[in-house]
Amino acid sequence: MDTFAIGDKDFLLNGEPFRILSGAIHYFRVHPDQWADRINKARLMGLNTIETYVPWNEHSPAPGTFLADGGLDLARFLDLVQAAGLRAIVRPGPYICAEWDNGGLPAWLFTDPTIGVRSSEPGYLAAVDSFMDHVLPIVVERQVMRGGPVILLQIENEYGAYGNDKAYLQHLVDGAKRAGVDVPLFTCDQPCGTMIEDGSLPGLHKTGTFGSRAAERLAFLRERQPTGPLMCAEFWNGWFDNWGTHHHTTDAAASAAELDTLLSAGASVNIYMFHGGTNFGFTSGANDKGIYEPTVTSYDYDAPLGEDGHPTDKYFAFRDVIARHFPVPGEVPAGRTDAPASVVAVDSIAPLLAALDVPPGQPAVAGSVPASETTGQFRGFHLYERQVPDGGVLAFDEVRDRAQFFLDGFPLGTLSRELGERSVFLPGGGLLQVLVEDQGRVNYGPRIGEAKGLIGPALLDGRELLDWMVRQVDVASLGAFRAAARPLQGDGGVAGPSVSFASFNAEGPGDRYLRLDGWTKGNAFVNGFNLGRYWSRGPQRTLYIPGPLIRAGANEIVILELQGSSTRQVRFVAGPDLGPDGK
């Protein structure tokens, strides 16, 4: 069996110096049938290690659950890494950031207001322990000293940017060791201020996270850790996008030069991201540093391997740099070929509010307007309803994150958290319905764990409206909407909010790119799989459809449109369009 340790200057694999050349691939952002392809392309670029986070909220969508099959089969992913002859780094959090919904922390955890966030609060630690009891055995049996690929395990994640609760960090260390983790433990933090010191403990190997000024950052890290190997645990070679901004890119040659500086200094590296993948469904997170900024569906990250798994100019620039320092395989991956292009028209539609009709008598929640978490659904959409006695100005403390108002079925307007909007005018009394979209939970900073929905009090001309009904809008199965769908009549686009259906034929599996020009905002589904959000404000213009989702013969496409469209057509185009890069 192999051994792995931290020496005075180097990582040591079987007692010999070992440079970690790692690339980040998040298994939960890639279709599982494509894992082996992405891992192999990392090997072909010259990497010897794959790094991944573990998203707690995805594995545990409800208390007492732990999902580890299909796209969440961490064990299989690590086994594929080993089969490719590579090593693995696992970062189980419990907080991961990653521009992922709530930074990976489960929203259900914070329905108890006494629970702390990323701290040694006992309730939080108990929940973390339960999660680690499921994750760590998968990792432990795949450590290098047990014949597996895992060489490092991270404690927390960039904790120095959040806090300095040493008892919390020690609890995570103790739990890992009790579970049988024998590989070295490490922390990663930005090399500035006191983050390195605040986010770590004596005995944990300290690494940095940065994407530029590599020589300066490594020197800062060395000052705070005089011995041991230097490592950039997140070499940011690109960046993520928010709705309404441009597509972020970094110059391939400039990024390659920084990588060369790292390797010339003798440092190890984890390229973040090597392959970004996709925020499928409702999994994308958000930033809020005074202004709420939801993250787009694509997590392309301008990475060496594009969202769809094809090499970019950056891939070959990085490969050339690595080849100056280490051997690289002779084989190179093929580039992208055009995907099948076609136009499909939706032919049936279900108005969303009508499809959600339920028998009268569903109880209201007593008291102030409740958060959406009271329904037991922690992502997507919720419908608030209440009879209002008369008109006036209806105001809330906050809307999280986007609310469409209807009075007796007629649209009144939309309030947006991004714009700081909190009040709407009601022209009279009647049945008030509010469709609220959770656009992604904040994944960084002090607003992690906050409630979603309409945040009260709800005041109508200064008088509080109590006793609201709030319920889930379940789009997981789409069954209720199929049953309510009727053929489209006339010409033109579709009204929103609604769910439209179409079918298309394919010769067999293969990547597709869905473009929704003329549509406004919503989610798209192929064969029941939620591809993620689209929004006409951009920058993202196409949604990536992984090839394994397409089947030979008939396929279904479903469009959940919130506002309305000017067309009934959607297009499959030859390749991705993630928007202008702002240069």
Helices and strands as residue ranges (DSSP letters): E 4-6, E 11-13, E 16-18, E 21-25, G 27-29, G 32-34, H 35-45, E 49-53, H 56-59, G 70-72, H 74-83, E 87-91, G 101-104, G 107-111, H 122-140, G 144-146, E 150-154, G 159-161, H 166-179, E 185-189, H 195-198, E 205-210, H 214-224, E 231-236, H 252-264, E 268-275, E 286-288, E 292-294, H 313-325, E 342-345, E 348-351, H 352-355, G 372-375, E 381-388, E 392-395, E 398-400, E 402-407, E 410-416, E 423-426, E 430-437, E 453-455, E 459-460, E 463-464, E 469-473, H 479-484, E 486-487, E 498-506, E 512-515, E 521-526, E 529-535, E 542-545, G 547-549, E 553-561, E 569-573
